Amino acid sequence: MEDHAKVIQWAAAQPWCDGQVVLFGTSYYGLTQPQVARLRPPALKGFFTNEMCTDYFRHIAMFGGAPQPDFFALWMGANFTPLQFRLHLPPLLRAVVSHITNSPLKHVWWPQLKKRMARIMKAFQRQVPTPQTRRLFAGLMLDGKTRATSVLPAGPSGALGDIEVPFVVVQNVGYLNLHQFGAYDLFENAGTPKDQRWLIVGPATYDLPVYAWQLEALAFFDHLVYGADNGYAAQPRVRYWTEGAKDYRIAPDWPLPGSTALRLYPASSGADAATHRLDRAPGEGGTNRWAAVPLGAIVTAGFDEVENQRLTFELPIEEEVELTGPVTVSLSFSTNEIDSYVVSRTGLVSADGGYQILSMGAIRPACRWIDVARSTMTEIAIDIDTPEPLTPGVPVTLRFSLTPQPVVLKPGERLRLDIASRTDLLRSDVSHGHAQFDMQVPPYYARNTLHYGPDTFIELRRTGQG
């Protein structure tokens, strides 16, 4: 980051610069912005960051307490092969290619490419990275199980108060186990004055390169650097895309002031494979179970016909309601092993039976203790450093966060909650705007049990808007 700060100061001193520097970028080029802003290089006047993280250990390396081999294998195979290191395109050629690929023809070729993106990603994973990169992958998967042993830098979380410059941060809700909570951490904890920070929660979308926010960024920078009277100063502090209503809504802060908790309690409808209920009050107890089978594990043909690998709960919607804000799941959970993995997903079932994924979260039960110091109003941070094995058959309470997804639910629709132990059983994919990476979980074949009662619930935030 010190080099980044030096480059900012170097750019400010060039004859083609008036001494004022701003930053714009997505993903890697987004998450580095608050890092360098903490150093306060004098020429940096503000930044516009999209799809970013603040805690690289828990947001990238160890999602829900488990490593992310799928993402790292893709990232390294796509960017760090010997060919990529040798490849050099002159700036003019890069500009020409960018101009052509982002012409109006993109509306034709990009949808076709998205349909094939899953196969393209698998092809990238088959590419052989450089030896140094492969050693980095080994360090991440084998050694980086704690913050002290992780090879990644910590990230700016916990020191965001050092940031003073204005910023806009955009959250893409299509990222379910990457870039999932950093925007909310930055917006809540930055030292920037409240009236000089903006949060945009956009729709789920997968778009490379990301140009959708360039005009917005230019308007922000014109306001910030040149004092342009373009209305940006009057923009609401929070704008959020609402599924169901399919529009942007506004708020003065996040979480939304005046929103109230809606707590729903899973309850059994009988056999494990049945569709169960979400009730407004806790029931009298009982259990349901699901099979936890490791990703890629050997099972008999027809195994899924005799063992359910998820539990499903639904709430019929009787009156229109907007749910916007943090999503918390609490589960009274036991297993017949010493550890497992739990993935939870919410979704919208339309009146015609169609399904749309909304949000997702996960936790390794051995990492169930809450890291209060690193938690935010939107994310329950779990303590990954000190896992505690479970005692088979003994229930424990798991509390974890799902990614927020603003939604308006209408009469005739159903809110669905799914619980399983593998991400591939519940995820969406890039063809539907979601970037979701498979986890090598759970660690064991096991029988997992959900215990009903007051400690098993999902809590959402209900707004005053319909």
C-alpha positions, 0 to 999 in steps of 0.5 A, spaced: 500 500 500 505 504 501 507 503 493 500 505 491 500 511 496 507 513 492 504 512 485 498 517 487 503 522 489 507 521 483 501 522 478 499 528 482 506 531 480 505 530 473 504 535 468 497 532 465 494 532 473 492 538 477 494 535 483 488 532 485 487 524 484 481 520 485 480 512 485 475 508 481 475 500 481 472 493 482 474 487 486 481 487 487 481 494 484 476 496 489 478 493 495 485 496 495 482 503 495 480 503 502 487 500 504 491 506 501 486 511 503 487 509 510 494 512 509 492 519 507 496 521 501 495 528 500 493 528 493 487 523 494 481 527 494 476 521 494 474 514 491 469 510 488 469 502 490 465 497 487 464 489 489 470 490 495 472 487 501 475 489 508 477 483 511 481 479 507 481 473 511 474 472 513 471 475 506 475 471 501 480 466 504 476 463 509 468 464 508 464 461 513 470 458 517 473 454 511 478 455 505 475 457 498 479 453 493 474 454 487 475 461 487 483 461 488 484 456 483 479 460 478 483 467 480 490 464 479 489 460 473 486 466 469 491 471 471 497 468 474 500 463 468 506 464 465 503 466 459 499 472 463 506 474 466 509 474 459 503 477 455 504 485 454 499 489 450 501 496 448 496 501 451 493 503 444 491 496 442 488 495 449 484 501 448 482 499 441 480 492 444 476 495 450 472 500 445 470 494 440 468 489 446 464 495 449 461 497 443 453 496 442 455 489 440 456 487 447 448 487 448 449 481 443 455 477 445 455 478 452 449 474 454 451 468 449 458 468 453 454 469 460 451 462 458 458 459 457 461 462 463 461 456 468 465 452 462 470 458 461 471 458 469 472 451 469 477 452 463 481 457 467 482 452 473 485 447 468 490 452 467 497 451 470 499 457 474 506 459 475 510 455 481 510 461 486 503 462 485 501 454 486 505 455 492 501 461 494 495 456 493 498 451 498 499 456 503 492 458 503 489 452 503 494 448 508 497 453 512 492 459 512 487 457 517 488 463 522 489 470 522 496 469 524 498 464 519 494 467 513 499 469 507 494 474 505 494 481 508 489 483 513 485 488 510 483 495 513 477 492 517 478 495 524 482 501 522 477 504 517 476 510 522 483 512 519 479 514 512 477 521 511 476 522 504 469 522 501 467 516 497 462 512 494 461 504 495 457 499 491 455 493 493 453 487 488 448 483 491 450 477 486 456 476 490 454 470 495 461 468 498 466 473 495 465 481 496 459 480 501 460 484 507 465 489 506 461 495 503 457 495 509 463 495 514 466 501 510 460 505 510 458 504 517 465 505 520 469 509 516 472 516 519 469 520 513 464 525 515 457 522 514 455 527 509 460 525 505 459 517 504 454 514 500 452 506 499 449 503 493 446 496 494 445 494 486 442 488 483 445 482 482 449 482 476 455 479 473 459 483 468 466 484 466 469 489 465 464 493 470 463 499 466 456 500 469 458 505 474 462 509 470 458 515 469 455 515 476 463 515 478 464 521 473 458 525 476 461 524 483 468 526 481 466 532 478 462 534 484 468 532 489 474 535 485 471 541 481 465 543 485 460 541 479 453 543 481 450 537 478 446 535 484 450 529 487 451 532 494 444 532 494 444 524 493 441 520 498 446 517 503 443 510 501 440 507 494 438 500 494 435 496 488 429 492 491 427 485 488 420 484 487 418 491 486 424 492 481 426 499 483 431 503 487 429 506 493 432 511 498 434 511 505 438 516 510 442 510 513 444 503 513 441 499 516 434 503 514 432 507 520 425 505 523 426 498 520 423 493 525 425 486 526 421 480 523 423 473 526 420 467 523 421 460 526 422 454 522 417 448 524 416 441 522 411 439 517 413 431 518 418 427 514 425 430 513 424 431 506 417 435 506 416 442 505 416 445 512 413 451 515 416 458 518 412 460 523 411 467 527 412 464 534 417 458 536 414 451 536 414 446 542 420 443 539 422 437 535 427 435 530 428 434 522 435 431 519 439 432 513 445 428 510 451 432 510 455 429 504 462 432 502 463 435 495 465 430 490 464 424 495 463 417 493 455 415 494 451 409 491 447 411 485 440 413 487 443 416 494 438 422 493 432 418 492 433 415 499 436 421 503 435 428 503 441 433 503 437 439 505 431 442 509 426 447 506 421 452 510 416 456 507 412 462 509 406 464 505 405 471 504 398 474 505 400 482 505 405 486 501 412 487 505 418 490 504 424 486 507 431 490 507 437 490 511 441 485 515 439 477 515 441 473 521 440 466 522 440 462 529 440 454 529 440 449 534 444 444 531 447 437 532 451 432 528 454 425 529 461 428 528 465 433 531 464 438 525 460 439 519 458 445 515 451 449 514 449 453 508 443 457 509 439 461 503 433 465 502 429 465 496 422 468 493 417 463 490 413 467 485 405 465 485 407 461 478 412 457 482 418 460 479 424 461 484 429 466 485 435 466 490 435 472 495 441 471 500 446 466 502 450 465 508 454 459 511 458 457 518 463 451 520 460 449 526 466 448 530 467 456 529 461 458 532 463 463 537 462 470 535 468 475 534 464 481 537 470 486 536 470 485 528 462 484 527 458 490 524 450 491 524 450 487 518 455 482 519 456 477 525 463 475 524 465 468 527 471 467 530 475 462 525 482 462 529 479 458 535 475 452 533 472 448 538 470 441 536 462 439 537 460 433 541 456 428 537 449 429 538 450 435 543 446 441 540 450 448 540 447 454 537 449 457 531 448 464 529 451 467 523 449 472 517 446 472 510 448 477 505 442 482 505 437 482 499 432 488 499 425 485 496 418 486 496 414 480 497 407 480 495 400 476 496 401 469 493 408 469 493 412 465 498 418 466 502 423 460 502 429 458 507 433 452 505 438 449 510 444 444 507 451 443 508 454 444 501 454 450 497 453 447 490 446 444 493 443 451 494 447 456 489 446 460 483 451 461 477 453 467 473 448 466 468 443 469 473 447 474 475 450 471 481 458 469 482 458 463 487 464 459 488 463 452 491 466 450 497 470 443 499 465 442 504 462 439 509 468 435 512 465 429 513 459 424 512 454 426 517 447 426 519 445 433 521 439 435 526 436 441 526 432 442 533 426 447 533 424 452 539 426 459 541 433 458 539 432 456 531 429 462 527 431 467 521 431 474 523 430 479 517 428 487 517 421 489 515 421 497 513 415 501 513 414 501 505 410 496 501 
